[in-house]
Amino acid sequence: MNGYVALDTWGPDFLAILLNDGSGHFAEPTMLPILGGSEVATLTDLDADGDIDIVVGHRYSSGRLVAFDNNGVGEFTEGQTLVLPNLRACIKRALHA
């Protein structure tokens, strides 16, 4: 995996992960189950191991963030869940400031 990843929603409960094959094309999507649907997702190296991880904010569970760890070859496993009760209100305020 060369570090290039694209994300897209796929129905209400899946996140499609498309990995770049290194020649400017994306491989077939890998479907990551997201219970409760995703509202926002971002890519970052959460554990400083040099590969891109995913953080997902859930649509129907207020303030729930779930981290998905990348094992370095583009396979993601669900990791920590963090609940921030006022997260949705904070995001709305930031977007409308």
C-alpha positions, 0 to 999 in steps of 0.5 A: 500500500502506497498511502493513498486511500479513498473512502466512500459510503456504501449504503447505510452501514458500510464504508467503502475503502479504495486503496491506490495500486500505485499506478493512479488506479484504485483497487476494488473497494473493501467494505468495512461494516459501520454499525449505525451508519457513518456521518464523517470519516477521516484518514490519519496515522493514529498510532504513528506506525507509518500507515493510514488509519481511519476514524469514523463518526457515527450518525445515530449514536451521538458523539461516538468515534470509532478508530480502525487500525490499518495493519500496513497492507490495507486491512482495517480492524476496529479498535478503540471507541470514544464517546464525546457527548457534545461532539455533534453540537461542537461540530455544528458550531465550528461549521457555522462560526 
